[in-house]
Amino acid sequence: MYLFENPVLQNELVSNLRQTRTFVLLFAYVGVLGFLIYTAWPAEERIDMSNSDKAKPLVNLLFVGQYMLMSLMAPSFAAGALTGEKERDSFEMLLASPMRPGAIVLGKLAASLGPLAELMIGSLPVVMLCLPLGGVQFFEVIAAYLAMISSITLFVMISLWCSSYFSRTSASLVVSYLAILPLALTGVFIWQALDQLGEARLIVILTVVPAACLSVAALLFADTTRRLLHAPDLGSAGREAIDLETEAESAVGLYIKRDEFPDRLFAPPKRTTFLPDDANPIYEKEIRSEIFSQGTLMLRLVIQISMLLAIGLMAVCLYLKPNLAPWYIAYVLLFNMLVGPVFTAGSVTSERERQTLDLLLTTLITPWQMMWGKLLSGLRVSSVLTSFLMWPVVLACIMPLEFWKNLPTMGGYFLVVVLTCLTTAITALFCSTLFHKTSSSLLATYLILITLFLLPLAAQEFVKVFVKSNEAHSVVQFASMTSPFAAVFNLPLTISNSQGIPQVAISVFFGHLLFAVLTNAALLLVITWLFRVRWRVSE
């Protein structure tokens, strides 16, 4: 009943395999890998197989690309495994079944790993096509896949563990990403650092990596099973909202005080007086009640994890090696990219899920007030959380450091961060008006942001290494204007003791500013039209 006769696993696999998107995803994934191999294939008509290492950069590219892609996909498959049961009000029935908690967790884990394992195994024949080019052995590819499967198993288990602690998929998803991304980047760094060690790297990825990943996954599995055995959130269907004062009594770690600075910037206290005549009731509802209706656990974890990661980056990138300042700004952008959509992606879909949208539309509140109230409430929380990470940059500009000579560049950093906060919030609100489920809205937002922000960077590195064409470089550089990361790294930063000044294209920065302004304006126009027309027609 744990694996071969597991009803949870069978139900999840059958429902997933019957969906068209499973086969479309596999086809698209293998097709993209095949296109990359075709594009990066050496142009020489004759290759000396006995003295060639052309397969090595290709295999490294495919392995690192797959590893990061699987790391980003893992939470989307597992972060809603248990929260989805809670949102569908089937969690209590699942725990009341004859199945053991361990069997439930194992079924969810195997079902979440299934699609990811399918993609990884499906890509193996494509990677094998590179082996005849020389430089990589068959057992090296197998060892790399073993390490990747072990790491992805750990990431899926982290997402499942987070899913047991939250009642909303959006909260579980963002905490999973914040926990997984540092581990995934660390894995890439270790892989690149061990590149020249040869057999030593094989020993590490065949022994240390699987043992460490599976050991931590086993601990998380045991804790998730224990939590299901003594679930603290049983019987919670009748009490959607959580009393924050009662929650604070059992809170561990950071405690948010809504009536004190700076907590009141993103978590204002509950209103005890009547609303003024000119107040926006939607904004007041969202910022004072709706965002924190499920408690502050997610918010506390986000603040603690982000600040913990920022301490080391801040010390190195801003003070010890100021020439690495763009990397700290990139961390801030990545944080906002992950956290920003969470507070806006469910602003409209939550009304649909609770079946309160009809009631909202029959009030005297105008669509304009609805749109701005929901947008500004989520934007306020995400912007304040992001600004906490920008305070070290302000301090670095005040202190007598190298940044005194680069104040226009530092101002450009702040401008890019502000526009990114707007873009993530507006994109999430746009997706929230289109979809009916918060989880679908959030995943669609992440997909759009990854395409705009990260895909141009990946294409730029691919073209730089494998494509020797000036036209391709020009096209990729033009496409990079959609990415705030590219804009940050293309701002000039003059440091006296640096080893040369890297070549930058300031046009990418101004192009990104123009793109962000036009995109946000277009999305606001579309959202306004949807609020005015689509809702009232479709509902």
C-alpha positions as CSV (number, residue, x, y, z in Angstrom):
1,M,0.0,0.0,0.0
2,Y,3.0,2.2,0.2
3,L,4.0,2.2,-3.4
4,F,2.6,-0.4,-5.8
5,E,-1.0,-0.3,-4.4
6,N,-0.9,3.3,-3.3
7,P,-4.3,5.0,-4.1
8,V,-2.9,8.5,-3.8
9,L,-0.1,7.7,-6.3
10,Q,-2.5,5.9,-8.7
11,N,-5.0,8.8,-8.6
12,E,-2.3,11.4,-9.2
13,L,-0.6,9.5,-12.0
14,V,-3.8,8.7,-13.8
15,S,-5.1,12.3,-13.6
16,N,-1.7,13.6,-14.8
17,L,-1.3,11.2,-17.6
18,R,-4.7,11.8,-19.0
19,Q,-3.9,15.5,-19.4
20,T,-2.8,16.7,-22.8
21,R,-0.3,19.1,-21.3
22,T,1.9,16.2,-20.0
23,F,2.6,15.1,-23.6
24,V,2.9,18.6,-24.9
25,L,5.4,19.5,-22.2
26,L,7.5,16.4,-22.9
27,F,7.5,17.1,-26.7
28,A,8.4,20.8,-26.2
29,Y,11.1,20.0,-23.7
30,V,12.8,17.4,-25.9
31,G,12.3,19.6,-29.0
32,V,14.0,22.6,-27.3
33,L,17.0,20.4,-26.3
34,G,17.2,19.0,-29.8
35,F,17.2,22.5,-31.2
36,L,20.0,23.6,-28.9
37,I,22.1,20.6,-30.0
38,Y,21.4,21.4,-33.6
39,T,22.3,25.1,-33.1
40,A,25.5,24.4,-31.1
41,W,26.7,21.5,-33.2
42,P,30.2,22.2,-34.6
43,A,30.3,23.6,-38.1
44,E,33.5,21.7,-39.1
45,E,33.0,19.0,-41.7
46,R,35.7,16.8,-40.2
47,I,36.3,16.4,-36.4
48,D,39.3,14.4,-35.0
49,M,37.5,12.1,-32.6
50,S,40.8,11.0,-31.0
51,N,41.7,14.6,-30.0
52,S,38.4,16.4,-29.5
53,D,36.6,17.8,-26.5
54,K,33.8,19.6,-28.2
55,A,31.2,17.5,-26.4
56,K,32.2,18.9,-23.0
57,P,30.8,22.4,-23.3
58,L,27.6,21.0,-24.9
59,V,27.0,18.5,-22.1
60,N,27.8,21.1,-19.4
61,L,25.3,23.5,-21.0
62,L,22.6,20.8,-21.2
63,F,23.2,19.5,-17.7
64,V,23.3,22.9,-16.0
65,G,20.3,24.1,-18.0
66,Q,18.3,21.1,-17.2
67,Y,19.3,21.2,-13.5
68,M,18.2,24.8,-13.1
69,L,15.0,24.2,-15.1
70,M,14.1,21.2,-13.1
71,S,14.8,23.1,-9.9
72,L,12.4,25.8,-11.0
73,M,9.8,23.3,-12.0
74,A,10.0,21.1,-8.8
75,P,7.9,23.5,-6.6
76,S,5.2,23.8,-9.3
77,F,4.6,20.1,-9.1
78,A,4.9,19.5,-5.3
79,A,4.2,22.8,-3.5
80,G,0.5,22.3,-3.9
81,A,0.4,18.6,-3.2
82,L,-1.1,19.0,0.3
83,T,-2.3,22.6,0.2
84,G,-4.4,21.6,-2.8
85,E,-6.2,19.1,-0.7
86,K,-6.8,21.8,1.9
87,E,-8.1,24.2,-0.7
88,R,-10.4,21.6,-2.1
89,D,-11.6,20.7,1.4
90,S,-10.5,17.0,1.0
91,F,-7.6,17.1,3.4
92,E,-9.6,15.8,6.3
93,M,-11.1,13.0,4.3
94,L,-7.7,12.0,3.1
95,L,-6.4,11.7,6.7
96,A,-9.5,9.8,7.7
97,S,-8.8,7.1,5.1
98,P,-7.2,3.8,6.1
99,M,-3.9,5.0,4.5
100,R,-0.9,5.6,6.7
101,P,0.5,9.1,6.7
102,G,3.8,7.7,5.4
103,A,1.9,6.2,2.4
104,I,0.2,9.5,1.7
105,V,3.5,11.4,1.7
106,L,5.2,8.8,-0.4
107,G,2.4,8.8,-2.9
108,K,2.5,12.6,-3.2
109,L,6.3,12.5,-3.5
110,A,6.4,9.8,-6.2
111,A,3.5,11.5,-8.1
112,S,5.4,14.9,-8.1
113,L,8.7,13.3,-9.1
114,G,7.0,11.3,-12.0
115,P,6.7,14.2,-14.5
116,L,10.2,15.5,-13.7
117,A,11.8,12.1,-14.0
118,E,10.0,11.7,-17.3
119,L,11.5,14.8,-18.6
120,M,15.0,14.0,-17.4
121,I,14.9,10.4,-18.8
122,G,13.4,11.7,-22.1
123,S,16.4,14.1,-22.5
124,L,19.0,11.4,-22.0
125,P,19.0,10.2,-25.6
126,V,19.5,13.8,-26.8
127,V,22.5,14.3,-24.5
128,M,23.9,11.0,-25.8
129,L,24.1,12.4,-29.3
130,C,27.0,14.7,-28.0
131,L,29.2,11.8,-26.9
132,P,30.7,11.1,-30.4
133,L,32.1,14.6,-30.4
134,G,34.6,13.5,-27.7
135,G,35.7,14.9,-24.4
136,V,32.9,13.2,-22.3
137,Q,32.5,9.6,-21.3
138,F,29.3,7.7,-20.9
139,F,29.7,7.1,-17.2
140,E,30.3,10.8,-16.7
141,V,26.8,11.5,-18.1
142,I,25.2,8.8,-16.0
143,A,26.9,10.2,-12.8
144,A,25.7,13.7,-13.7
145,Y,22.1,12.4,-14.1
146,L,22.3,10.5,-10.8
147,A,23.4,13.7,-9.0
148,M,20.6,15.7,-10.7
149,I,17.9,13.1,-9.8
150,S,19.1,13.1,-6.2
151,S,19.0,16.9,-6.0
152,I,15.6,17.2,-7.6
153,T,14.3,14.5,-5.2
154,L,15.5,16.8,-2.4
155,F,13.9,19.9,-3.9
156,V,10.5,18.1,-4.4
157,M,10.7,16.9,-0.8
158,I,11.4,20.5,0.4
159,S,8.3,21.7,-1.6
160,L,6.2,18.9,-0.1
161,W,7.4,19.7,3.4
162,C,6.5,23.4,2.8
163,S,3.1,22.2,1.5
164,S,2.4,20.6,4.9
165,Y,2.9,23.8,6.8
166,F,0.7,26.1,4.8
167,S,-3.0,26.2,3.8
168,R,-2.5,28.2,0.5
169,T,-0.5,26.9,-2.5
170,S,0.8,30.4,-3.2
171,A,2.5,30.7,0.2
172,S,3.9,27.2,-0.1
173,L,5.2,28.0,-3.5
174,V,7.1,31.1,-2.7
175,V,8.7,29.7,0.5
176,S,9.8,26.6,-1.6
177,Y,11.4,28.8,-4.2
178,L,13.3,30.8,-1.5
179,A,14.6,27.6,0.0
180,I,15.4,25.8,-3.2
181,L,17.1,28.5,-5.4
182,P,20.1,29.0,-3.1
183,L,20.6,25.3,-2.9
184,A,20.3,25.0,-6.7
185,L,22.8,27.8,-7.3
186,T,25.2,26.3,-4.8
187,G,25.0,23.0,-6.8
188,V,25.9,24.8,-10.0
189,F,28.8,26.5,-8.3
190,I,30.1,23.2,-6.9
191,W,29.7,21.6,-10.4
192,Q,31.7,24.3,-12.0
193,A,34.4,24.4,-9.2
194,L,35.0,20.7,-9.5
195,D,35.3,20.9,-13.3
196,Q,39.1,20.4,-13.4
197,L,39.3,17.7,-10.8
198,G,38.4,14.8,-13.2
199,E,37.9,11.6,-11.2
200,A,37.5,13.5,-7.9
201,R,34.4,15.2,-9.3
202,L,33.0,11.8,-10.3
203,I,33.5,10.5,-6.8
204,V,31.9,13.5,-5.2
205,I,28.8,13.4,-7.4
206,L,28.5,9.6,-7.1
207,T,28.8,9.5,-3.4
208,V,28.6,12.7,-1.4
209,V,25.8,14.5,-3.4
210,P,23.3,11.6,-3.4
211,A,24.0,10.7,0.2
212,A,23.6,14.3,1.4
213,C,20.5,14.9,-0.7
214,L,18.7,11.7,0.2
215,S,19.6,12.0,3.9
216,V,18.1,15.5,4.1
217,A,15.1,14.3,2.1
218,A,14.6,11.4,4.5
219,L,14.5,13.8,7.5
220,L,12.0,16.1,5.8
221,F,9.9,13.0,4.8
222,A,9.8,11.9,8.5
223,D,8.9,15.4,9.7
224,T,6.1,15.7,7.0
225,T,4.8,12.2,8.1
226,R,4.8,13.3,11.7
227,R,2.9,16.5,10.9
228,L,0.2,14.5,9.0
229,L,-0.1,12.1,11.9
230,H,-0.8,15.0,14.3
231,A,-2.1,17.6,11.9
232,P,-2.6,20.9,13.7
233,D,-4.9,22.4,11.0
234,L,-7.6,19.8,11.1
235,G,-11.1,21.2,11.4
236,S,-10.0,24.5,10.0
237,A,-12.6,24.6,7.2
238,G,-14.9,26.7,9.2
239,R,-12.2,29.3,10.2
240,E,-10.5,30.7,7.2
241,A,-9.1,33.7,9.0
242,I,-6.5,33.5,11.7
243,D,-6.4,35.7,14.7
244,L,-2.9,37.3,14.5
245,E,-2.7,37.9,18.3
246,T,-3.4,34.2,19.0
247,E,-0.9,33.2,16.3
248,A,1.8,35.4,17.9
249,E,1.6,33.5,21.1
250,S,2.9,30.3,19.4
251,A,5.1,32.0,16.7
252,V,8.7,30.9,16.5
253,G,11.4,33.3,15.3
254,L,10.4,36.7,13.9
255,Y,7.4,38.3,15.4
256,I,5.5,41.0,13.4
257,K,4.2,43.9,15.5
258,R,1.6,45.6,13.3
259,D,1.5,48.8,15.4
260,E,5.2,49.5,15.4
261,F,7.8,50.7,12.8
262,P,8.8,49.3,10.4
263,D,6.3,46.5,10.5
264,R,3.4,48.8,10.0
265,L,4.8,49.7,6.6
266,F,3.8,46.4,5.2
267,A,1.4,45.2,7.9
268,P,-0.7,48.1,9.1
269,P,-2.8,47.5,12.2
270,K,-6.5,46.7,11.9
271,R,-8.8,49.7,11.6
272,T,-10.8,50.5,14.7
273,T,-12.6,53.6,13.3
274,F,-14.9,54.2,10.3
275,L,-13.5,54.6,6.9
276,P,-13.1,58.2,5.6
277,D,-15.4,59.2,2.8
278,D,-12.6,59.3,0.3
279,A,-11.0,56.0,1.3
280,N,-10.8,53.0,-1.0
281,P,-12.6,50.1,0.7
282,I,-10.9,47.5,-1.5
283,Y,-7.5,48.7,-0.5
284,E,-8.4,48.8,3.1
285,K,-9.8,45.3,3.0
286,E,-6.8,43.9,1.2
287,I,-4.0,45.5,3.1
288,R,-5.5,45.2,6.6
289,S,-7.2,41.8,6.4
290,E,-7.0,39.8,3.2
291,I,-3.3,39.5,2.8
292,F,-2.9,38.3,6.4
293,S,-6.0,36.3,6.7
294,Q,-4.0,33.0,6.7
295,G,-1.5,34.3,9.3
296,T,2.0,35.7,9.0
297,L,4.0,32.4,8.8
298,M,4.8,32.9,5.1
299,L,5.7,36.5,5.6
300,R,8.0,35.8,8.6
301,L,9.8,33.0,6.7
302,V,10.3,35.2,3.6
303,I,11.8,38.0,5.7
304,Q,14.1,35.7,7.7
305,I,15.3,33.7,4.7
306,S,15.9,36.7,2.5
307,M,17.8,38.7,5.2
308,L,19.9,35.6,6.1
309,L,21.0,35.2,2.5
310,A,21.5,38.9,2.1
311,I,24.0,39.2,4.9
312,G,26.8,37.3,3.1
313,L,26.1,38.8,-0.3
314,M,26.0,42.3,1.2
315,A,29.3,41.9,2.9
316,V,31.1,40.6,-0.2
317,C,29.4,42.5,-3.1
318,L,29.0,45.9,-1.5
319,Y,31.9,46.3,1.0
320,L,34.7,43.7,0.3
321,K,34.5,43.7,-3.5
322,P,32.5,46.7,-4.6
323,N,32.9,45.8,-8.3
324,L,30.4,42.9,-7.6
325,A,27.7,45.4,-6.7
326,P,25.5,44.4,-9.7
327,W,25.3,40.8,-8.3
328,Y,23.8,42.1,-5.1
329,I,21.2,44.1,-7.1
330,A,20.5,40.9,-9.1
331,Y,19.8,39.1,-5.8
332,V,17.3,41.9,-4.9
333,L,15.6,41.6,-8.3
334,L,15.4,37.8,-8.0
335,F,13.8,38.2,-4.6
336,N,11.2,40.6,-5.9
337,M,10.6,38.4,-8.9
338,L,9.8,35.4,-6.6
339,V,8.0,37.3,-3.8
340,G,6.3,40.2,-5.5
341,P,3.6,38.2,-7.5
342,V,2.5,36.3,-4.4
343,F,0.6,39.3,-2.9
344,T,-1.2,40.2,-6.2
345,A,-1.6,37.0,-8.1
346,G,-4.6,35.9,-5.9
347,S,-6.3,39.3,-5.6
348,V,-9.0,38.5,-8.1
349,T,-8.8,34.7,-8.3
350,S,-9.4,34.5,-4.5
351,E,-12.7,36.3,-5.0
352,R,-13.7,33.7,-7.6
353,E,-12.5,30.8,-5.4
354,R,-14.6,32.1,-2.5
355,Q,-17.5,32.8,-4.8
356,T,-17.6,36.5,-3.7
357,L,-17.0,38.1,-7.1
358,D,-20.7,38.5,-7.9
359,L,-21.2,40.2,-4.5
360,L,-18.3,42.5,-5.2
361,L,-19.6,43.5,-8.6
362,T,-23.0,44.4,-7.3
363,T,-21.6,47.0,-4.9
364,L,-21.2,50.7,-5.7
365,I,-17.4,50.3,-5.8
366,T,-16.2,51.2,-9.3
367,P,-13.9,48.9,-11.3
368,W,-11.3,51.6,-11.1
369,Q,-11.3,51.4,-7.3
370,M,-11.2,47.7,-7.4
371,M,-8.2,47.6,-9.7
372,W,-6.1,50.2,-7.8
373,G,-7.1,48.9,-4.4
374,K,-5.9,45.3,-5.2
375,L,-2.8,46.5,-7.1
376,L,-1.6,49.0,-4.5
377,S,-2.1,46.7,-1.5
378,G,0.0,43.9,-3.0
379,L,2.5,46.4,-4.4
380,R,2.9,48.0,-1.0
381,V,3.8,44.8,0.8
382,S,6.2,43.5,-1.9
383,S,7.9,47.0,-2.3
384,V,8.5,47.4,1.4
385,L,10.0,43.8,1.7
386,T,12.2,44.6,-1.3
387,S,13.3,47.9,0.1
388,F,14.6,46.1,3.2
389,L,17.2,44.6,1.0
390,M,18.1,47.9,-0.6
391,W,19.0,49.6,2.7
392,P,22.5,48.2,2.6
393,V,22.9,49.9,-0.8
394,V,21.9,53.2,0.6
395,L,24.4,52.7,3.5
396,A,27.1,51.9,1.0
397,C,26.4,55.1,-0.9
398,I,26.6,57.2,2.3
399,M,29.8,55.6,3.6
400,P,33.2,56.8,2.1
401,L,33.5,53.9,-0.4
402,E,34.0,53.6,-4.1
403,F,30.3,54.2,-4.8
404,W,30.7,58.0,-4.3
405,K,32.1,58.1,-7.8
406,N,29.2,56.0,-9.1
407,L,26.1,57.8,-7.7
408,P,24.4,58.0,-11.1
409,T,24.9,54.2,-11.5
410,M,23.5,53.6,-8.0
411,G,20.5,55.7,-8.9
412,G,20.1,53.6,-12.0
413,Y,20.0,50.5,-9.8
414,F,17.2,51.9,-7.7
415,L,15.3,52.9,-10.8
416,V,15.5,49.4,-12.2
417,V,14.4,47.9,-8.8
418,V,11.4,50.2,-8.7
419,L,10.3,49.4,-12.2
420,T,10.7,45.7,-11.5
421,C,8.5,46.0,-8.4
422,L,5.8,47.6,-10.7
423,T,6.2,45.0,-13.4
424,T,5.9,41.9,-11.1
425,A,2.8,43.3,-9.4
426,I,1.0,44.4,-12.6
427,T,1.8,41.2,-14.4
428,A,0.5,39.2,-11.4
429,L,-2.7,41.3,-11.4
430,F,-3.1,40.8,-15.1
431,C,-2.8,37.0,-14.7
432,S,-5.2,37.1,-11.8
433,T,-7.9,38.6,-14.0
434,L,-7.5,35.9,-16.6
435,F,-7.4,32.7,-14.5
436,H,-9.8,31.2,-12.1
437,K,-7.3,29.6,-9.7
438,T,-4.7,31.4,-7.6
439,S,-2.1,28.6,-8.3
440,S,-2.6,28.9,-12.1
441,S,-2.4,32.7,-11.9
442,L,0.9,32.5,-9.9
443,L,2.5,29.9,-12.1
444,A,1.6,31.9,-15.2
445,T,3.1,35.0,-13.7
446,Y,6.3,33.2,-13.0
447,L,6.4,31.8,-16.5
448,I,6.0,35.3,-18.0
449,L,8.6,36.8,-15.7
450,I,11.1,34.0,-16.4
451,T,10.6,34.5,-20.1
452,L,11.1,38.2,-19.9
453,F,13.8,38.4,-17.2
454,L,15.9,35.3,-17.5
455,L,15.5,33.8,-20.9
456,P,17.4,36.6,-22.7
457,L,20.3,36.1,-20.3
458,A,20.4,32.4,-21.1
459,A,20.2,33.1,-24.8
460,Q,23.0,35.6,-24.5
461,E,25.4,33.1,-22.9
462,F,24.4,30.4,-25.4
463,V,25.1,32.7,-28.4
464,K,28.4,33.9,-26.9
465,V,29.7,30.4,-26.5
466,F,28.3,28.4,-29.4
467,V,27.2,30.9,-32.2
468,K,29.8,32.9,-34.0
469,S,27.4,35.4,-35.7
470,N,27.3,39.1,-35.4
471,E,23.6,39.2,-36.3
472,A,22.8,36.7,-33.6
473,H,24.7,38.8,-31.0
474,S,22.8,41.9,-32.1
475,V,19.4,40.2,-31.9
476,V,20.1,38.7,-28.4
477,Q,21.4,42.1,-27.2
478,F,18.2,43.8,-28.4
479,A,16.1,41.1,-26.7
480,S,18.0,41.6,-23.4
481,M,16.3,44.9,-23.0
482,T,13.4,43.1,-21.5
483,S,15.5,41.9,-18.6
484,P,16.2,44.1,-15.5
485,F,19.2,41.9,-14.8
486,A,20.8,42.8,-18.2
487,A,20.0,46.5,-17.5
488,V,21.8,46.3,-14.1
489,F,24.9,44.6,-15.5
490,N,25.1,47.1,-18.4
491,L,25.4,50.1,-16.1
492,P,29.0,51.5,-15.9
493,L,30.7,50.9,-12.5
494,T,34.1,52.5,-12.0
495,I,36.2,50.9,-9.2
496,S,39.8,52.0,-8.8
497,N,41.3,48.7,-7.7
498,S,39.3,46.4,-10.1
499,Q,41.0,44.3,-12.8
500,G,39.8,46.4,-15.7
501,I,36.4,47.8,-16.4
502,P,34.0,45.4,-18.1
503,Q,32.5,46.5,-21.4
504,V,28.9,47.6,-21.0
505,A,26.1,48.7,-23.4
506,I,24.3,51.6,-21.7
507,S,21.6,51.4,-24.5
508,V,20.4,48.2,-22.8
509,F,19.6,50.1,-19.6
510,F,17.6,52.8,-21.4
511,G,15.9,50.3,-23.6
512,H,14.8,48.4,-20.5
513,L,13.4,51.6,-18.9
514,L,11.4,52.2,-22.1
515,F,10.2,48.6,-22.3
516,A,9.2,48.5,-18.7
517,V,7.2,51.7,-18.9
518,L,5.4,50.7,-22.1
519,T,4.7,47.2,-20.9
520,N,3.3,48.3,-17.6
521,A,1.1,51.0,-19.3
522,A,-0.2,48.4,-21.8
523,L,-1.0,45.9,-19.0
524,L,-2.8,48.6,-17.0
525,L,-5.0,49.4,-20.0
526,V,-5.8,45.8,-20.6
527,I,-6.6,45.2,-16.9
528,T,-8.8,48.3,-16.8
529,W,-10.7,47.0,-19.8
530,L,-11.0,43.5,-18.2
531,F,-12.3,45.1,-14.9
532,R,-14.9,47.1,-16.8
533,V,-16.1,44.7,-19.5
534,R,-15.0,41.1,-19.2
535,W,-16.1,40.4,-15.6
536,R,-19.6,41.8,-16.0
537,V,-20.1,39.9,-19.3
538,S,-18.6,36.5,-18.2
539,E,-19.9,36.4,-14.7
